[in-house]
Amino acid sequence: MIQALRGMKDILPPLSHKYLTFIQKASHIAQNYTFEYIEPPLLEETKLFKRSVGESSDIVGKEMYQFIDKGGNDVCLRPEGTAGVVRSFIEHKLDRKGGVHRFYYYGAMFRYERPQKGRLRQFHQFGVESFGEASVYEDAAIIMLAKEILDHFNISYTLAINSIGCPACLPDYKKRLVAFLEQKEDICDDCKRRRSTNPIRVLDCKNQKCQRIYSEAPKLLDHLCEACQRDFNKLQEILKSEGVEFVIDENLVRGLDYYTKTAFEFISTQLGAQNAIAGGGRYDNLVEFLGGRPTPAVGFAIGIERILDLIEIDFKREGFYLGTMIEEAIPTAFHLALQKRKSAKLFMEYKQKSLKAHLKAADKHNSRYACIIGEDEFQKGTLWVKDLEEKREFHISQKEFLEL
Ligand code: HAM
């Protein structure tokens, strides 16, 4: 039997109802914040991710679905959404137009990770990217946007924020950190490797021993330049005045290399090891780095699979079930079904059944109204209806049925 690949999951009903409900609500909220839908391709040139996410990141180093296509191009299934949106933004010359451009997207991302609960090889993100707005109010607005989506679905979380500096302050901090790390030989092998490739990534190492050592390391937040410090203070001030609870996590450095200044994550208080439900931040240098005009940018992505299990949606009875108890009524019922479906959801099976069997099926399909045509109804051109929500029964004409 052919099965889905390891780490790739089908999203079947009823989970797919939750998936769609989530996408619809999140899209609606993003639209209220004036984000517009964008759909970049799932496949991009490998060098796009190498340059943006970074050669030294785990994503590029170990997790890419990379292959040579039939035309000899080195391509890659997108491991995340930001790089493709930035590529598209530059390719369509929006960087030259000036002004603010806001996009949202959702869909599959691919990372060849070791699958475990909450960690898949094909997973789905809902993300937003905002270009052209340098104000830290935009950082605050997109944090509020993510929060509004999570709050709508009653998901509990801790919001962690940090500032990871900019080219004016980060290089100097990195030098100090490397000098500190060079004296520490008992850090793990991953951290030893990162010491030369991407030193600030050591800060979020999960190894307890490393963490004990880093408690004495120079702190990023003590080395911010004036502009980064000012923005970070302002961000906290805005969040506080909007009543948003947050913690400062000075080890929050994110796993992608493009970030500058604000970095944030929403950490679930209901999940196990894979508890990051959303992450994002500012990436003011990426557009220029990929060949566009300097453009400030900020965004986030929510991992949809991680929150689907936490979402509770009550499946209300909805729509119509149409059944016949006699064979001759099937053409009439079929015709009525087609008309009714122009305005409502209707389930019909193309065979006659007993009333009891029909009512059982209507209940199983979660229909609000069970509408049945028996011998008598067929002769009179009527339907017998049971409102399964309000437990009422009545007869109506075919015309009234179409208006119900
Ligand atoms: P990220 O933190 O790599 O950020 O991913 C965002 C979210 O995707 C994570 O918080 C997590 O919920 C989910 N996620 C990541 N990997 C997996 C996986 N293997 N299985 C299931 N869920 C996963 C980004 O991707 C950035 N592009 C976010 C961003 C947008 N920053 C600025 N703009």
Residues whose N, C-alpha, C, O or C-beta is under 5 A from the ligand:
A	BS01	HAM	E80 G81 T82 R111 E113 G118 R119 L120 F123 G127 V128 A276 I277 A278 G279 G280 G281 G299 F300 A301 I302 G303 R306
